[in-house]
Amino acid sequence: MLTRLLLFAALQLAGGALGGWWGGPWAAAGGACAAAWLWFAWDAASAARLLAWLRDGAGRASPRLHGTWGEALDRTHRLQRQHEQALAASEARLHTFLSAIQASPNGVLLLDEQGRIEWCNQQAAQQFGLDVQRDQMQVIGNLVRDPAFGAYVTARDFTHDLLLTRPAANGAAPTQLAIRLHPYGEGRTLMLSRDVTQVQLAETMRRDFVANVSHEIRTPLTVLAGFIETLQTLQLNEAERARYLTLMAQQSRRMQALVQDLLTLSRLEGSPAPGLEAWTPVRTLLQRCAQEARELSHRVLPAGAAPHQWEFPDDASLQSAGEIAGNEAELYSALSNLVSNAVRYTPAAGLIRVTWQPQADGGATFSVRDSGPGIAAEHIPRLTERFYRIDRGRSRDSGGTGLGLAIVKHVVQRHGAQLTITSTPGQGSVFCVRFPAGRWRASRAHSPAASESTAPSL
Ligand code: ADP
């Protein structure tokens, strides 16, 4: 400001001096006055140029100004640059923030005071079948036309989730959405949606499982209680007592088997998958399976019935059957379950064939073929579900718990192997477990210790 005053004073002095030199004191006063007007005109023109530039939005090239107006222009420039930088930074922050919301597995919608969609992420668009561009500023109630949603919005009680079933496109299963509204700001609403289809499915499965277990335990318990009451109240002879006790023992064995299988399943679910450190000779596993299968066969076939016909790998091929990496008890449980199913479901004189076959890719396949009743195609995909049985009575009569194949599936998956079931009704079934290359190795030098080992139980 001082410079500006000095400049103004210097110009007047110069005008006055020039006027005085030219025509005396009146001319000096006139010169000073003319210099003041000249300065004023130049100053006003500079201010007008600056204002015109600012009025245009400071977008085009800035005017060349000097002195105070030049400095004002520079400062305006600097402020404008700072403003642009702050704007860019806040835009970048907004972009990061929106990207984070886009990455959310949940749907997010921002609604204005009238319930119109101001913004929504892709998840929400997918869950509600919205078009992010087209449906912007559309009222959400017009797009989610479910009476339950309308009632939820009207009631304005947002302390709990609303569960909505949304029809899926392309004939897929409908999805279950948990929706919650959160009011914020002045009349605005944040709407969150979560796909809970899997959670609901797991909950249904858990409920079915508990119901199944209760039912499976209640049946033998009821029978046992009946027998106990009979023994307590009736005078029985020795033969009757013995028969009742045999039946009671059968029922308690059934419960024991069920509890044992449940514990096995829970251990399989709760422990990490077996690594590649421990190797079990295939010979040990198959010899144990064969022995147990023969004993089971004696128990399940009626007295005097023609025995099962067996085909097991002979000793020579078992010597070179190699080793599998994993948990020995689990592996034994899976393979023996398949063999014992073949025994239990194959009628007298039927054929049971167990093979072990190294594969060209470095893996190996275990298979059990039987000449039993076979399984209709529609049952095959469901056989590994817990408590899924084709013939409930037959399964129970032969001591089945309905959990055998569920255990097999778990063990097989934990060992990176694959279970395949092929069957022709009336002709028999084949259950194959294919171990991948890394899980099987050819036999090392035969070790007597290995051949005598007894597998631990699960
Ligand atoms: P279960 O204890 O009832 O045998 P599993 O899980 O082992 O339970 O088997 C499930 C069902 O699969 C059985 O109830 C039976 O109907 C069928 N199944 C299993 N193995 C065979 C087989 N070898 N032949 C015919 N059906 C079989």
Residues whose N, C-alpha, C, O or C-beta is under 5 A from the ligand:
A	BS01	ADP	N341 A342 Y345 G372 G374 I375 L383 Y388 R389 I390 D391 S395 G400 T401 G402 L403 G404 L405 A406 S429
